[in-house]
Amino acid sequence: MKKSTKNALIASGIVAGTAAIGALYHVTMQKLMDLALKRDEPKNIDMERGRNLLMGSSALSNVMSRIMDSAAALERRECETITIRAKDGVTLVGHWRTPDHPKRVIIAMHGWRSSWSQDFGMIADFWYENDCAVLFAEQRGQGESGGEYMGFGLLERYDCCDWTSYINERIGSNLPIYLVGISMGATTVLMATGLTLPDTVRGVIADCGFTSPSAIWRHVIEKNLHLPYALYGAAASELCKRKIQFKSDEYTCMDALRENTVPVLFIHGTDDKFVPIEMTYENYKATTAEKRLFIVPGADHGLSFLTDPEEYKNGVKAFWKDLEN
């Protein structure tokens, strides 16, 4: 066999192999992006096992029965179901619960592939007993709200502003409003601070939020899935742009927080395997407005209230007191 022919065959084999690997990466990236953004859960996937793998921990599963019990209890409470239309035409659904004489309003934004009752069932009675009217929003692409895709905060930040407009129209400007979010909901409310908010928005409480879609995807792919993000990052950003009209790194919480003037209380657990605590430190450092940091030793993702409820409550009540007096 001629050397030139042999080299050509070797080269073609490499090309073929590279093409096959490239196709595999493309399929893998497409599935990951569907899991990240698409409303419908991917078929033929054990979602509980998948969540544990993505989150790098089974801690959430260990307390899921308590979470589900509290979620069911919240759903049994008397709440008014509200529907509004987002600026892009998507129908958004929320649940309004108020005491007889509210002192403040909370707009609560839940996390990725979760629900209003699961993420806030544990804390809902604390809010109610402390005279908070609460709008439990259902994030777009989830639950009863419309939308084909979730946006990891890039889309939802605008929905958050639409909910504040609704609250202002409903109750006027007599009560202070707090934007509260957990996980992706925390990123949502932090990104919303980069938009024009009414003066009635008095503060933001962000529990275990990430810095940007790109950053959390990099962390999950590299640390939890043990895959090379360098092979996926550019494709992920382009797929994100195609699906929701924003690239995954087009906007970050830090971008918003450098312009924000609303006080922020940051909360994060030290043992978070899904959103590393360093992301809250980055968000905190970027914040030019009044800011506070509450770190919960031993708490995994989204479990700070469950891990240390008394200190959590004290920190939140002190935040309210200082901003309202």
LOTOR-355302 format. One record per residue (C-alpha): chain; x negated, y, z negated. Coordinates in nm, 2 decimals. Each point is the difference from the previous one (the first is absolute). Layout:
  cadena      px      py      pz
       A       X       Y       Z
...
END
This chain:
  cadena      px      py      pz
       A    0.00    0.00    0.00
       A   -0.13    0.34    0.09
       A   -0.09    0.23   -0.28
       A    0.22    0.27    0.14
       A    0.30   -0.24    0.02
       A   -0.06   -0.12   -0.36
       A   -0.02    0.35   -0.13
       A    0.32    0.08    0.18
       A    0.18   -0.29   -0.16
       A   -0.13    0.09   -0.34
       A    0.11    0.35    0.05
       A    0.35   -0.11    0.12
       A    0.03   -0.22   -0.30
       A   -0.09    0.28   -0.23
       A    0.25    0.22    0.17
       A    0.27   -0.27   -0.02
       A   -0.08   -0.05   -0.37
       A    0.01    0.37   -0.06
       A    0.33    0.03    0.18
       A    0.14   -0.28   -0.21
       A   -0.12    0.16   -0.32
       A    0.13    0.34    0.12
       A    0.34   -0.15    0.07
       A    0.00   -0.16   -0.35
       A   -0.09    0.34   -0.16
       A    0.28    0.16    0.20
       A    0.26   -0.25   -0.11
       A   -0.12    0.02   -0.36
       A    0.01    0.38    0.01
       A    0.35    0.00    0.15
       A    0.13   -0.22   -0.27
       A   -0.16    0.20   -0.28
       A    0.14    0.32    0.14
       A    0.35   -0.16    0.03
       A   -0.03   -0.10   -0.36
       A   -0.12    0.35   -0.10
       A    0.25    0.21    0.20
       A    0.29   -0.20    0.14
       A    0.33   -0.02   -0.19
       A    0.05   -0.37    0.06
       A   -0.23   -0.23   -0.19
       A   -0.21   -0.22    0.23
       A    0.15   -0.34    0.06
       A   -0.17   -0.32   -0.12
       A   -0.19    0.18   -0.28
       A    0.03   -0.08   -0.37
       A    0.05    0.36   -0.11
       A   -0.06   -0.06   -0.37
       A   -0.33   -0.17    0.08
       A   -0.08    0.27    0.26
       A    0.06    0.28   -0.25
       A   -0.22   -0.17   -0.25
       A   -0.27   -0.03    0.26
       A    0.03    0.36    0.12
       A    0.01    0.13   -0.36
       A   -0.29   -0.21   -0.11
       A    0.19   -0.11   -0.31
       A    0.28   -0.22   -0.12
       A    0.08    0.23   -0.30
       A    0.31    0.14    0.16
       A    0.14   -0.35    0.04
       A   -0.06   -0.07   -0.36
       A    0.23    0.28   -0.11
       A    0.24   -0.02    0.29
       A    0.28   -0.15   -0.20
       A    0.00    0.30   -0.24
       A   -0.01    0.24    0.30
       A    0.29   -0.17    0.17
       A    0.21    0.00   -0.32
       A   -0.06    0.37   -0.05
       A    0.08    0.06    0.37
       A    0.33   -0.19   -0.03
       A    0.08    0.21   -0.31
       A   -0.06    0.33    0.18
       A    0.21   -0.11    0.29
       A    0.29   -0.07   -0.24
       A   -0.02    0.36   -0.13
       A    0.24    0.25    0.13
       A   -0.17    0.17    0.29
       A    0.14    0.20    0.29
       A   -0.12   -0.11    0.34
       A   -0.11    0.29    0.21
       A   -0.08    0.02    0.37
       A   -0.19    0.28    0.18
       A   -0.15    0.04    0.35
       A   -0.37    0.05    0.02
       A   -0.13    0.26    0.24
       A   -0.09   -0.26    0.26
       A    0.36   -0.14   -0.02
       A   -0.07   -0.31   -0.22
       A    0.27   -0.07   -0.26
       A   -0.14    0.00   -0.35
       A    0.17   -0.15   -0.30
       A   -0.04    0.09   -0.37
       A    0.16   -0.07   -0.33
       A    0.09    0.28   -0.24
       A    0.02   -0.06   -0.37
       A    0.04    0.29   -0.24
       A    0.07    0.05   -0.38
       A    0.27    0.24   -0.11
       A   -0.24    0.29   -0.06
       A   -0.32   -0.04    0.21
       A   -0.31    0.20   -0.07
       A   -0.19   -0.09    0.31
       A    0.03   -0.20    0.33
       A   -0.23   -0.28    0.11
       A   -0.03   -0.10    0.36
       A   -0.14   -0.36   -0.02
       A   -0.18   -0.15    0.30
       A   -0.07   -0.38   -0.02
       A   -0.28   -0.19    0.16
       A   -0.08   -0.22    0.30
       A    0.23   -0.29    0.06
       A    0.17    0.06   -0.34
       A    0.32    0.17   -0.11
       A    0.13    0.28   -0.21
       A    0.13   -0.24   -0.27
       A   -0.31   -0.22   -0.01
       A   -0.25    0.29   -0.03
       A    0.20    0.21   -0.25
       A    0.22   -0.25   -0.19
       A   -0.24   -0.01   -0.29
       A   -0.02    0.38   -0.04
       A    0.35    0.10    0.10
       A    0.14    0.00   -0.35
       A   -0.29    0.21   -0.13
       A    0.09    0.27    0.26
       A    0.37   -0.02   -0.08
       A   -0.05    0.02   -0.37
       A   -0.22    0.31    0.05
       A    0.26    0.19    0.19
       A   -0.12   -0.06    0.35
       A    0.23   -0.01    0.30
       A   -0.17   -0.24    0.25
       A    0.03   -0.04    0.37
       A   -0.13   -0.35    0.08
       A   -0.10    0.02    0.37
       A   -0.01   -0.30    0.22
       A   -0.30    0.05    0.22
       A    0.04   -0.01    0.37
       A   -0.05   -0.33    0.17
       A    0.11   -0.17   -0.33
       A    0.32   -0.09   -0.18
       A    0.31    0.18    0.13
       A   -0.19    0.29    0.15
       A   -0.04    0.01    0.38
       A   -0.32    0.00    0.20
       A   -0.18   -0.28    0.17
       A   -0.34    0.07   -0.16
       A   -0.15    0.10   -0.33
       A   -0.25    0.28    0.01
       A   -0.23   -0.04   -0.30
       A    0.08    0.35   -0.10
       A   -0.06    0.16    0.34
       A    0.37   -0.01    0.09
       A    0.15   -0.02   -0.35
       A   -0.15    0.34   -0.12
       A    0.25    0.17    0.23
       A    0.28   -0.21   -0.15
       A   -0.11    0.11   -0.34
       A    0.05    0.36    0.10
       A    0.34   -0.08    0.15
       A    0.10   -0.14   -0.34
       A   -0.11    0.31   -0.18
       A    0.21    0.21    0.23
       A    0.30   -0.22   -0.07
       A   -0.06    0.03   -0.38
       A   -0.03    0.38    0.03
       A    0.33    0.02    0.19
       A    0.17   -0.23   -0.24
       A   -0.10    0.15   -0.33
       A   -0.14    0.34    0.09
       A   -0.32    0.13   -0.16
       A    0.08   -0.04   -0.37
       A   -0.20   -0.32   -0.06
       A   -0.37   -0.08    0.06
       A   -0.07   -0.28    0.24
       A   -0.27   -0.26   -0.03
       A   -0.12   -0.21    0.29
       A   -0.09   -0.35   -0.14
       A   -0.15   -0.29    0.19
       A   -0.16   -0.33   -0.05
       A   -0.26   -0.16    0.23
       A    0.11    0.10    0.36
       A    0.26    0.22   -0.17
       A   -0.28    0.18   -0.18
       A   -0.18    0.06    0.32
       A    0.33    0.13    0.14
       A    0.05    0.26   -0.27
       A   -0.37    0.10    0.01
       A    0.01    0.05    0.38
       A    0.32    0.20   -0.04
       A   -0.18    0.26   -0.20
       A   -0.17    0.10    0.32
       A    0.33    0.11    0.14
       A    0.22    0.30   -0.10
       A    0.18   -0.09   -0.31
       A    0.26    0.21   -0.18
       A   -0.09    0.18   -0.32
       A    0.22   -0.24   -0.19
       A   -0.26   -0.27    0.04
       A   -0.18    0.03   -0.33
       A   -0.23   -0.30    0.00
       A   -0.11   -0.33    0.15
       A   -0.06   -0.33   -0.17
       A   -0.20   -0.24    0.21
       A   -0.05   -0.36   -0.13
       A   -0.27   -0.20    0.18
       A    0.01    0.17    0.33
       A   -0.25   -0.05    0.28
       A   -0.18    0.27    0.19
       A    0.11   -0.08    0.36
       A    0.13   -0.29    0.21
       A   -0.35   -0.05    0.15
       A   -0.17   -0.02   -0.34
       A    0.24   -0.25   -0.15
       A   -0.01   -0.22    0.31
       A   -0.38    0.00   -0.01
       A    0.01   -0.10   -0.36
       A    0.25   -0.28    0.04
       A   -0.16   -0.14    0.32
       A   -0.35    0.01   -0.14
       A    0.05   -0.08   -0.37
       A    0.31   -0.21   -0.01
       A    0.01   -0.17    0.34
       A   -0.38   -0.01    0.04
       A    0.01    0.11    0.37
       A   -0.22    0.26    0.16
       A    0.19    0.32    0.03
       A   -0.24    0.14    0.26
       A    0.16   -0.25    0.24
       A    0.35    0.11   -0.08
       A    0.00    0.37   -0.10
       A    0.01    0.17    0.34
       A    0.27   -0.24    0.13
       A    0.20    0.04   -0.32
       A    0.00    0.38    0.03
       A    0.11   -0.02    0.37
       A    0.28   -0.25   -0.08
       A    0.11    0.23   -0.29
       A    0.01    0.29    0.24
       A    0.20   -0.20    0.25
       A    0.26   -0.10   -0.26
       A    0.04    0.31   -0.22
       A   -0.17    0.28    0.20
       A   -0.28    0.04   -0.26
       A   -0.34   -0.15   -0.01
       A   -0.08   -0.17   -0.33
       A   -0.27    0.26   -0.08
       A    0.18    0.30    0.14
       A    0.11    0.13   -0.34
       A   -0.11   -0.08   -0.36
       A    0.11    0.08   -0.35
       A   -0.31    0.20   -0.04
       A    0.09    0.22    0.29
       A    0.33    0.08   -0.17
       A   -0.14    0.04   -0.35
       A   -0.26    0.25    0.11
       A    0.29    0.23    0.09
       A    0.24   -0.10   -0.27
       A    0.11    0.24   -0.27
       A    0.23   -0.24   -0.20
       A   -0.14   -0.16   -0.32
       A   -0.07   -0.37    0.03
       A   -0.01   -0.28   -0.25
       A   -0.21   -0.29    0.13
       A    0.05   -0.35   -0.15
       A   -0.19   -0.32    0.08
       A   -0.09   -0.33   -0.16
       A   -0.36   -0.11   -0.03
       A    0.06   -0.35    0.12
       A    0.18    0.09    0.32
       A   -0.11   -0.24    0.27
       A    0.22    0.14    0.28
       A   -0.06    0.38   -0.02
       A   -0.34    0.05   -0.16
       A   -0.01    0.26   -0.28
       A   -0.27    0.18    0.19
       A    0.27    0.13    0.24
       A    0.18    0.18   -0.28
       A   -0.33    0.15   -0.10
       A   -0.05    0.12    0.36
       A    0.35    0.15    0.00
       A   -0.06    0.16   -0.34
       A   -0.33    0.15    0.10
       A    0.16    0.15    0.32
       A    0.28    0.17   -0.20
       A   -0.04    0.37   -0.04
       A    0.33    0.05   -0.20
       A    0.05   -0.08   -0.37
       A   -0.07   -0.38   -0.04
       A    0.00   -0.27   -0.26
       A   -0.13   -0.35    0.00
       A    0.15   -0.30   -0.20
       A   -0.20   -0.32    0.03
       A    0.15   -0.32   -0.14
       A   -0.26   -0.27   -0.10
       A    0.08   -0.35    0.12
       A    0.29    0.10    0.22
       A    0.03   -0.16    0.35
       A    0.17    0.16    0.29
       A    0.32    0.18   -0.09
       A    0.00   -0.15   -0.35
       A   -0.12    0.30   -0.21
       A    0.34    0.07   -0.15
       A    0.05   -0.37   -0.08
       A   -0.36   -0.02   -0.15
       A    0.02    0.30   -0.23
       A    0.35    0.14    0.00
       A   -0.04    0.22   -0.31
       A   -0.30    0.19    0.12
       A    0.15    0.02    0.35
       A    0.31    0.16   -0.14
       A   -0.20    0.24   -0.22
       A   -0.21    0.11    0.30
       A    0.30    0.07    0.21
       A    0.19    0.18   -0.27
       A   -0.30    0.22   -0.07
       A   -0.02    0.09    0.37
       A    0.37    0.10    0.01
       A   -0.03    0.20   -0.32
       A   -0.30    0.20    0.11
       A    0.16    0.08    0.34
       A    0.34    0.09   -0.13
       A   -0.09    0.21   -0.31
END
